[in-house]
Amino acid sequence: MQLIKLSSEVCKKLDRISRNFLWGHTIDKKVVHLLYWDVVCLPKKCGGLGLKKAKALNQAFLAKASWFLIQDDSGIWCKVIKHKYLNTRSLFDIELNKKVVCYSTWKAIAFGASLINKGLFWRVGNGDHIRFRTNNWVPDVGFLLEHALVVLSEEMMCHTVSCFLVDGEWDIRRLALFLPWSIIHRISSIYSVVEDIAHLLWDCKISMAIWDSVFRGVPLFAVVDGDLENWFMKNLKNESTAFDKVPFCLLFPAVVWFIWKWRCKTVFVPDFAIPQDPSQYIHRFCCDWINANSDITVTDSFLVSIGWSPPSVGWVKLNVDGGCNINSGTISSSGVLRDHSKNWLKGFALNRGAGSALEVELWGLLKGLPWLGTLDLGELLWRLTLSLLFIFSVQTYLSIILCSALLRTALHLWLRIGAVF
C-alpha cells in the first residue's frame, strides 16, 4: 500500500473487511451496519470515528513517498530512484509521467507527485530550482505553460524563474513576450527575495511592531549584518528588569519564541490571527512562568463561601458578565434577572464580535437596562448606577474614550428609564 497504487476494486475489498470487523459482521453472523461508511470515516470532531478509507490512505502513502524524493531524503531507496529515473530533473516535470515501460513503484511515486502538485505552491526565493512554465508557483493561476501566447521550444520549457529576475526585480519586458498582462500582474505581485531568520525575527515590520509593543523604548541590541548568535548572546546577558519585575533575559527569548510560533501558525493554521495586544499576552506568559517556578509559601487555609445571594423582598437582581478571547479578540456577554424567591425572570447570552473587557461589560448592561422599564422597581436603578460607576472607575481614561459611544448610550438609556420612576 505504501509504494504501490492499489486498484479501486482492491480498495473496496479492504473497506468491506474494515466495515465487517467494525460492526461484527461475519459469514455466519449478519449484522446491520448502523452508519454509512462515509460517516464513520469522518474526523472525530465532525462526528465520525476518524477511520481512513483504503483509497485515501493509499494516496496519502504515495504522496508521502514522493515528498521524501522532493525533500532529497538521504535514504538508499531515494538515491536509487533519483539516479534511475530523475538524474538532474525535477519530479514534477510533465514528461516524466509519460513513461510507459517502468516499474510499478515508479508509477506509484509519479502518481503521488501528481497529487502533491495539485495543492503545492513554490516559495520563489532566488528561483534557481523552480521551472518557470511547468511548476505550479503562481497562486490561483496554475501552470504558466497553459497561458503561453506563443509556441514554446524545448529550451524555453527548461527556463527557471531566476531567468526572469534582474537584481531581484521581474523582467517585465521579457515576460510580456509570451504571457498576457493579467498573468504578468499576478507574477509581479510575488515577492522574490529570500527571507532569512534575521528578517523574520527582526527586520520584518510585524516583528518590529511586536518588539516595540513589548519593550516600549527599552534599549535593545539590534541584529547587525545578520549575526544572530551575537544578537542572542548580548540580549540574553542583559541582567536588567524590563516591566512588572520580569527579567530582560526572560522576556527577550519569550518574544523570539512567540514571533516564531505566530509566524508558523499564520502559514499553517487557516484562521489564525496574532493577538490584538501581543505585549499583554507575552507579559502574562512571563509572569505565569515566574510564578510557576517560584517557591510556594504555605499559609493557613480557610473556607470561603462563593455563591449567589438573593435580593431583599420586593427587589430583583440583575447579574451580567462577559468574556473576551485574548487570541481572537471576540467578546460575548450574558445576563440573568431573578427576584427574591430565586425565580428566573429573564436572561440572555449574545456574541458581540470583537472588543475589549470594558466593552463586553457595557454590552451586558445595555442588554439588561431595557428590562427595568417593564418592572415596577424604583430602587433597583440606584444599585445598577453604582455598578456602572464602579466599572468606569477601574478602567483607564483611554479605555473610556475608546468605548465612549457605548458609554453615552448606557447613560442616555439610564436617564430615559430613570425618568419613568
C-alpha positions in Angstrom: 0.0 0.0 0.0 2.9 2.4 0.7 4.7 2.1 -2.7 2.1 0.5 -5.0 -1.0 2.2 -6.3 -4.0 -0.1 -5.4 -6.8 -0.5 -7.8 -10.3 0.7 -7.0 -11.5 -2.9 -6.6 -8.8 -3.8 -4.1 -9.6 -0.6 -2.1 -13.3 -1.5 -2.0 -12.5 -5.0 -0.7 -10.3 -3.6 2.1 -13.0 -1.2 3.1 -15.5 -4.0 3.2 -13.2 -6.0 5.5 -12.9 -3.0 7.8 -16.6 -2.4 7.9 -17.4 -6.0 8.7 -14.8 -6.0 11.5 -16.2 -2.8 13.0 -19.8 -4.0 13.1 -19.0 -7.7 13.9 -20.3 -8.8 10.5 -19.2 -12.4 9.6 -20.2 -15.1 7.1 -22.2 -16.9 9.9 -23.5 -13.7 11.6 -25.2 -11.0 9.6 -25.3 -7.6 11.4 -26.9 -4.3 10.3 -24.4 -1.5 9.7 -25.8 1.4 11.7 -24.0 4.2 9.9 -22.7 4.9 6.4 -19.0 4.2 5.9 -18.6 7.8 4.8 -19.9 9.0 8.2 -17.7 6.5 10.1 -14.6 7.8 8.3 -15.2 11.5 9.2 -12.9 13.1 11.7 -13.9 12.8 15.4 -14.6 16.5 15.6 -17.1 16.1 12.8 -19.0 13.2 14.4 -17.1 10.3 12.9 -14.5 7.7 14.3 -11.6 9.0 12.3 -11.1 5.8 10.3 -9.3 6.0 7.0 -10.7 4.8 3.7 -8.3 2.5 1.9 -8.1 4.7 -1.3 -7.4 7.8 0.7 -4.8 6.1 2.8 -3.1 4.6 -0.2 -2.9 8.1 -1.9 -1.5 9.6 1.3 1.3 7.0 1.5 2.2 7.6 -2.2 2.2 11.3 -1.7 4.5 10.9 1.4 6.9 8.8 -0.6 7.0 11.4 -3.3 7.6 14.1 -0.7 10.7 12.3 0.5 12.1 12.5 -3.0 11.2 16.2 -3.3 13.0 16.9 0.1 16.2 15.0 -1.0 15.9 12.3 1.7 19.1 10.5 2.5 17.6 7.0 2.3 19.1 4.5 -0.1 15.8 3.8 -1.9 15.5 7.6 -2.6 19.0 7.7 -4.1 18.3 4.6 -6.3 15.0 6.1 -7.6 16.5 9.5 -8.3 19.6 8.0 -10.1 17.4 5.7 -12.2 14.5 8.0 -13.2 15.3 11.6 -12.3 19.0 12.4 -12.7 19.0 16.2 -12.5 15.4 16.6 -13.4 12.5 17.6 -11.1 9.9 15.1 -10.0 7.2 17.5 -11.3 8.4 17.5 -14.8 5.4 16.6 -17.0 7.3 14.3 -19.4 8.4 12.0 -16.5 4.8 10.8 -16.1 4.6 9.8 -19.8 7.0 6.8 -19.4 5.3 3.6 -20.2 8.0 0.9 -19.5 8.9 1.3 -15.8 8.3 -0.4 -12.5 5.1 -0.2 -10.6 6.9 1.5 -7.8 7.9 4.4 -10.0 4.4 4.7 -11.5 3.1 4.9 -7.9 5.6 7.6 -6.9 4.8 9.6 -10.1 1.1 9.4 -9.2 1.8 10.6 -5.7 3.8 13.5 -7.1 0.8 14.5 -9.3 -1.4 14.5 -6.1 1.1 16.8 -4.4 1.4 19.1 -7.4 -2.3 19.9 -7.3 -2.0 21.7 -4.0 1.6 22.7 -4.0 2.9 26.2 -4.3 6.6 27.1 -4.5 8.2 29.8 -2.4 10.1 31.7 -5.1 13.3 32.8 -3.3 16.0 33.2 -5.9 14.1 31.0 -8.4 17.0 28.7 -9.3 15.2 25.5 -8.6 11.7 26.3 -10.0 10.7 25.6 -13.6 9.1 28.7 -14.9 6.4 27.1 -17.0 6.0 23.6 -15.7 5.9 24.2 -11.9 2.8 25.5 -10.1 4.3 28.6 -8.4 1.9 31.4 -9.1 -1.2 31.2 -6.8 -4.6 30.6 -8.5 -3.0 30.6 -12.0 -1.8 27.1 -12.5 0.9 26.1 -14.9 2.2 29.1 -17.0 2.5 26.6 -19.9 -1.2 26.8 -20.3 -1.2 30.6 -20.7 1.6 30.9 -23.2 0.8 33.2 -26.2 3.5 31.6 -28.4 4.7 28.1 -29.3 7.4 27.2 -26.7 10.6 25.5 -27.7 12.3 22.8 -25.7 14.9 25.3 -24.4 12.1 27.6 -23.2 10.5 24.8 -21.4 13.7 24.4 -19.3 13.8 28.0 -18.1 13.8 28.6 -14.4 12.2 31.5 -12.5 15.6 33.1 -12.0 15.9 33.6 -15.8 13.2 36.3 -15.5 14.7 38.1 -12.5 17.2 41.0 -12.8 18.7 42.1 -9.5 15.7 40.8 -7.6 13.2 42.5 -9.9 10.9 41.0 -12.5 11.9 41.5 -16.2 8.5 42.8 -17.3 9.6 43.2 -21.0 10.7 39.6 -21.3 7.5 38.3 -19.6 5.4 40.4 -22.0 6.8 38.4 -25.0 4.7 35.3 -24.2 2.3 35.9 -21.3 -0.9 38.1 -21.1 -0.8 41.2 -18.9 -3.3 39.7 -16.4 -0.8 36.9 -15.6 2.1 39.3 -15.5 0.4 41.4 -12.9 -0.1 38.3 -10.7 3.6 37.4 -11.2 4.8 41.0 -10.4 3.0 40.9 -7.0 5.1 37.9 -5.8 8.0 38.9 -3.5 11.1 37.4 -5.0 13.7 37.9 -2.2 14.6 35.0 0.1 13.5 35.6 3.7 16.1 34.5 6.3 15.9 34.1 10.1 17.2 37.6 10.7 14.4 39.2 8.6 11.8 37.0 10.3 12.9 37.8 13.9 14.0 41.5 13.5 13.6 43.2 10.1 10.0 42.2 9.4 7.5 45.0 10.0 5.3 42.7 12.1 8.2 41.6 14.2 9.4 45.1 14.8 5.9 46.1 15.9 5.9 43.3 18.4 9.3 44.3 19.8 8.2 47.9 20.1 5.0 47.0 21.9 6.7 44.7 24.4 9.8 46.7 25.3 8.3 50.3 24.8 11.6 52.1 24.3 13.8 49.9 26.5 17.2 49.7 24.8 17.5 46.5 22.8 20.6 45.3 20.8 19.8 45.1 17.1 20.8 42.5 14.5 24.0 43.7 12.8 25.0 42.1 9.5 22.8 39.1 10.1 24.9 38.0 13.1 22.1 36.2 15.1 24.4 34.5 17.5 25.9 37.8 18.7 22.4 39.3 18.9 21.1 36.5 21.1 24.1 36.5 23.4 24.1 40.2 24.0 20.4 40.4 24.8 20.4 37.2 26.9 23.3 38.6 29.1 21.3 41.7 29.9 20.6 41.5 33.7 18.2 44.4 33.9 14.5 44.2 34.6 12.0 45.1 31.9 8.5 45.5 33.2 6.5 44.1 36.2 9.7 42.7 37.6 10.1 40.5 34.6 13.9 39.9 33.9 15.1 41.1 30.5 16.8 37.7 29.9 13.4 36.0 30.2 11.3 38.5 28.2 13.7 38.5 25.2 13.6 34.7 24.5 9.8 34.8 25.1 9.3 37.4 22.4 11.6 35.4 20.0 9.6 32.2 20.7 6.2 33.9 20.1 7.3 35.6 16.9 8.4 32.2 15.5 5.3 30.4 16.8 2.8 33.0 15.4 4.6 33.1 12.1 4.3 29.3 11.7 0.6 29.4 12.7 -0.1 32.2 10.2 1.3 30.0 7.5 -0.1 26.6 8.5 -3.3 27.4 10.5 -6.0 28.9 8.2 -7.9 31.1 10.6 -5.1 32.1 13.0 -4.7 35.8 13.9 -2.0 37.4 16.0 -3.4 38.7 19.3 -4.5 42.3 19.2 -2.3 43.1 22.2 0.8 40.9 21.9 2.7 42.7 24.7 0.0 41.8 27.2 -0.1 38.2 26.0 3.7 37.8 26.3 4.0 39.6 29.7 1.3 37.4 31.2 3.1 34.3 29.9 6.4 35.5 31.5 4.6 36.3 34.8 3.0 32.8 34.8 6.4 31.2 34.2 7.9 33.2 37.1 5.1 32.2 39.4 5.3 28.5 38.4 9.0 28.4 39.1 8.9 30.4 42.4 8.8 28.9 45.9 5.3 28.3 47.2 4.5 29.8 50.6 2.2 27.6 52.6 -0.3 29.6 54.7 -3.2 28.6 56.9 -6.1 27.6 54.8 -9.6 28.9 55.3 -13.0 28.3 53.8 -14.6 31.0 51.6 -18.2 30.5 50.6 -18.9 31.6 47.0 -22.5 31.7 45.7 -25.3 33.8 44.5 -27.3 35.6 47.3 -30.9 36.5 46.6 -32.0 40.2 46.9 -34.4 41.5 49.6 -38.1 41.0 49.4 -39.6 43.2 46.7 -36.2 43.6 44.9 -34.8 41.8 41.8 -31.2 41.3 41.0 -29.6 41.7 37.5 -26.3 39.9 37.1 -24.4 40.5 33.9 -21.0 39.2 32.9 -18.8 39.0 29.8 -15.8 37.2 28.4 -13.0 38.1 26.0 -10.9 35.7 23.9 -7.4 37.1 24.0 -6.2 35.3 20.8 -9.1 36.3 18.5 -10.4 39.4 20.4 -14.0 38.2 20.2 -16.3 39.1 23.1 -19.6 37.7 24.4 -21.9 38.8 27.2 -24.7 37.2 29.2 -27.1 38.2 32.0 -30.0 36.9 34.2 -32.7 38.7 36.1 -34.1 37.0 39.2 -36.3 38.0 42.1 -36.0 37.5 45.9 -37.6 34.0 45.6 -34.8 33.0 43.1 -37.3 32.8 40.3 -35.9 33.3 36.8 -37.5 36.4 35.1 -35.4 36.9 32.0 -32.0 36.0 30.6 -29.7 36.4 27.6 -26.4 35.2 26.0 -25.1 37.0 23.0 -21.9 37.2 20.9 -20.7 40.8 20.3 -17.9 40.4 17.7 -14.5 41.9 18.7 -13.9 44.3 21.5 -12.3 44.9 24.9 -13.2 43.8 28.5 -14.9 47.2 29.2 -17.0 46.9 26.0 -18.3 43.4 26.9 -19.4 44.7 30.3 -21.2 47.6 28.8 -22.9 45.4 26.2 -24.2 43.3 29.1 -25.6 46.3 30.9 -27.1 47.7 27.7 -29.0 44.5 27.1 -30.2 44.4 30.7 -31.2 48.0 31.2 -34.3 48.0 29.0 -35.8 45.2 31.2 -36.0 47.8 34.0 -38.6 49.8 32.1 -41.0 46.9 32.2 -40.7 46.4 36.0 -42.2 48.5 38.9 -38.9 48.8 40.8 -37.7 52.2 41.8 -34.6 51.3 44.0 -33.0 48.9 41.5 -31.8 51.9 39.4 -29.6 53.1 42.3 -27.8 49.8 42.7 -27.3 49.5 38.9 -26.0 53.0 38.8 -23.4 52.2 41.4 -22.3 49.1 39.3 -21.9 51.4 36.3 -19.8 53.9 38.2 -17.6 51.1 39.6 -16.9 49.7 36.2 -15.9 53.1 34.9 -13.7 53.9 37.8 -11.5 50.9 37.5 -10.8 51.5 33.8 -8.2 53.7 32.3 -9.1 57.0 30.7 -8.0 55.7 27.3 -10.3 52.7 27.5 -13.3 55.0 28.4 -12.5 57.2 25.3 -12.5 54.1 23.1 -15.9 53.0 24.5 -17.4 56.5 24.6 -20.2 55.5 22.2 -21.3 52.6 24.4 -20.9 54.8 27.5 -23.1 57.6 26.1 -25.7 55.0 25.0 -25.8 53.4 28.5 -26.2 56.8 30.2 -28.9 58.0 27.9 -30.8 54.7 28.4 -30.4 55.0 32.2 -31.7 58.6 32.1 -34.7 57.6 29.9 -35.6 54.7 32.2 -35.0 56.8 35.3 -37.4 59.4 34.1 -40.2 56.8 34.3 -39.9 56.4 38.1 
